[in-house]
Every structure is written in C-alpha cells, then in structure tokens.
C-alpha cells in the first residue's frame, strides 16, 4: 500500500515537472513568440502636418493650414529598443489674424524644408504581428525658403527641433503621430518666434 502511494506521488511529481518544462519551452522558444522588429529595417512614409506659430512680440494670432511631408527612414533594432535616422521633405503652412484689424488681415506663412530626424524608440512586445511604439529625439531642419505676406524677414536656414512620436505597427505597415517643437528662433532677427508641428504619417516597412 505504501509503495503504491509513493509510486503515485512520484508519477504526479514527474507529470508536474514535465508540464512546467513544456510550459517554459513554449513561452521561451522563438518559434512561439512573434517579434514585431527586425535587426535592420527601412521604410518610406507620407502624411500631412499642421503648423502653429508663436510671435510674442507681435499682435498676431496663428491658425494652422495643412502641409505635406514625405520621406524615408533606416532603423537599427536592439531587441525592443530601436535607433532611427530619417530624411524627409516638409512643407509648413499657416496664416495669421491681425488682432488690431481682424476683419482685414491677410497674412500667410509658408516654408519648405529638408528635415533630418534622429529618434530613439521603444517597441512593446506582441504575438499577433502588431505592436505599439513610442519615442523621442531631435531634428535638424534646413529651410529651403520661406515667405510671409506684408512682413519682410528671413528665417534661419538651420533650425533645431525636438520631437516625440507614438505609433502602431501592423507587420509591414505603420501609422504614426509626431509632435515637434522648435528650439531656436524661426526668424533671423531680434523678433522672437517659435514653430510647432503635429504630423500624421502612414508608412511601409521592408
């Protein structure tokens, strides 16, 4: 009787160990765990942006107009951490309302630039081919030309920005929202000015 009880306990213990080992293998085996990132990946993207302007020294109120953006990126992944370098063309547009004469103001701003962002990203793990990611970084923006009606000024050709991103990957596709804020002044003069952007992008990874 004692031998039967000991044998039954031994078999139960072996079953528990086997089940535990099997569970560990199924969780840790790369074949059972989808990784939404590759060691190196490239992408192309396109989207639109909204630009806000701040001129604290002028009696102007800024309103956004849609602008275009498109470009490509190269990304190096270290498991869930990624480092991304990109290059894009960006068009920024906005218009202004003169607070002293709101019924007759017709000021508009337009700028084209080459944008080179560097972004550090964190990818959340996933099993179904999609994942969320967040990141932050800085931009070097080179202005190709800017114009603003009724005001004679020149923008700084070299502009520095910080940005944060949040996005969702669907295997080869992704959708991303980016918010940027300018560090140096927009205008090359004593006039204080800043520019902020909000961009929505859709991209394809390969």
CORKA-V11012 format. One record per pair of residues at least 4 apart in sequence whose ideal C-beta (glycine too) atoms are under 6 Angstrom apart, sorted by the first residue. I is the first residue (numbers start at 1). J is the second residue. D is the distance in whole Angstrom. If there is no record, write none. Layout:
# CORKA-V11012
i=(I | I)
j=(J | J)
d=(D | D)
This chain:
# CORKA-V11012
i=(24 | 25 | 26 | 34 | 36 | 36 | 36 | 37 | 37 | 39 | 40 | 41 | 41 | 42 | 42 | 43 | 43 | 43 | 44 | 44 | 45 | 45 | 46 | 47 | 47 | 47 | 47 | 48 | 49 | 49 | 49 | 49 | 50 | 50 | 51 | 51 | 51 | 51 | 52 | 52 | 52 | 53 | 53 | 53 | 54 | 55 | 55 | 56 | 57 | 57 | 59 | 59 | 60 | 61 | 61 | 62 | 62 | 63 | 64 | 65 | 65 | 67 | 67 | 67 | 68 | 69 | 69 | 69 | 70 | 71 | 71 | 71 | 73 | 73 | 74 | 75 | 75 | 76 | 77 | 80 | 82 | 83 | 84 | 84 | 85 | 86 | 87 | 88 | 90 | 90 | 91 | 92 | 93 | 94 | 95 | 96 | 97 | 97 | 98 | 101 | 107 | 107 | 108 | 109 | 110 | 111 | 111 | 112 | 112 | 113 | 113 | 113 | 113 | 114 | 115 | 115 | 116 | 117 | 117 | 118 | 119 | 119 | 120 | 120 | 121 | 121 | 122 | 123 | 123 | 124 | 124 | 126 | 126 | 129 | 130 | 130 | 131 | 132 | 133 | 134 | 135 | 136 | 137 | 138 | 139 | 139 | 141 | 141 | 143 | 143 | 146 | 153 | 153 | 154 | 155 | 155 | 156 | 160 | 160 | 161 | 161 | 162 | 163 | 163 | 164 | 165 | 165 | 166 | 167 | 167 | 168 | 169 | 172 | 172 | 174 | 175 | 176 | 177 | 178 | 179 | 180 | 181 | 182 | 182 | 185 | 186 | 186 | 187 | 187)
j=(28 | 29 | 32 | 127 | 126 | 131 | 169 | 77 | 123 | 77 | 76 | 75 | 205 | 74 | 206 | 73 | 203 | 205 | 72 | 204 | 201 | 203 | 70 | 69 | 199 | 200 | 201 | 66 | 67 | 69 | 197 | 199 | 64 | 198 | 64 | 92 | 94 | 197 | 62 | 64 | 196 | 62 | 94 | 195 | 194 | 60 | 193 | 192 | 191 | 192 | 99 | 100 | 96 | 97 | 99 | 94 | 96 | 95 | 94 | 93 | 94 | 91 | 92 | 93 | 91 | 88 | 90 | 199 | 89 | 86 | 87 | 88 | 84 | 86 | 85 | 82 | 84 | 83 | 82 | 123 | 121 | 120 | 119 | 121 | 118 | 117 | 116 | 115 | 113 | 115 | 112 | 111 | 110 | 109 | 108 | 107 | 102 | 105 | 105 | 105 | 149 | 150 | 149 | 148 | 147 | 143 | 146 | 144 | 145 | 141 | 142 | 143 | 144 | 142 | 139 | 141 | 140 | 137 | 139 | 137 | 135 | 137 | 135 | 137 | 133 | 135 | 134 | 131 | 133 | 131 | 132 | 130 | 131 | 171 | 169 | 170 | 169 | 168 | 167 | 166 | 165 | 164 | 163 | 162 | 161 | 163 | 159 | 161 | 155 | 157 | 155 | 187 | 189 | 188 | 186 | 187 | 188 | 183 | 184 | 180 | 182 | 181 | 178 | 180 | 179 | 176 | 178 | 177 | 174 | 176 | 175 | 174 | 204 | 205 | 203 | 202 | 201 | 200 | 199 | 198 | 197 | 196 | 194 | 195 | 193 | 193 | 195 | 191 | 193)
d=(6 | 5 | 5 | 5 | 5 | 4 | 5 | 4 | 5 | 6 | 6 | 5 | 5 | 5 | 6 | 5 | 5 | 4 | 5 | 6 | 5 | 3 | 4 | 5 | 6 | 5 | 4 | 5 | 5 | 5 | 5 | 4 | 4 | 5 | 6 | 4 | 5 | 5 | 6 | 6 | 5 | 4 | 5 | 6 | 5 | 5 | 5 | 5 | 6 | 5 | 4 | 5 | 4 | 5 | 6 | 5 | 6 | 6 | 5 | 4 | 6 | 4 | 5 | 5 | 5 | 6 | 5 | 6 | 6 | 6 | 6 | 3 | 5 | 4 | 5 | 5 | 4 | 5 | 5 | 5 | 4 | 6 | 5 | 6 | 6 | 5 | 5 | 5 | 5 | 5 | 5 | 5 | 5 | 5 | 4 | 4 | 5 | 5 | 4 | 6 | 5 | 6 | 5 | 5 | 6 | 6 | 4 | 4 | 6 | 5 | 6 | 5 | 6 | 5 | 6 | 5 | 5 | 6 | 5 | 5 | 5 | 4 | 6 | 6 | 5 | 4 | 6 | 5 | 5 | 5 | 5 | 6 | 4 | 5 | 6 | 5 | 5 | 6 | 5 | 5 | 5 | 5 | 6 | 5 | 4 | 6 | 4 | 6 | 5 | 5 | 4 | 5 | 6 | 5 | 6 | 6 | 5 | 4 | 5 | 5 | 5 | 6 | 6 | 4 | 5 | 6 | 5 | 5 | 5 | 4 | 6 | 5 | 6 | 5 | 5 | 5 | 5 | 6 | 4 | 5 | 4 | 5 | 5 | 5 | 5 | 4 | 5 | 5 | 5)
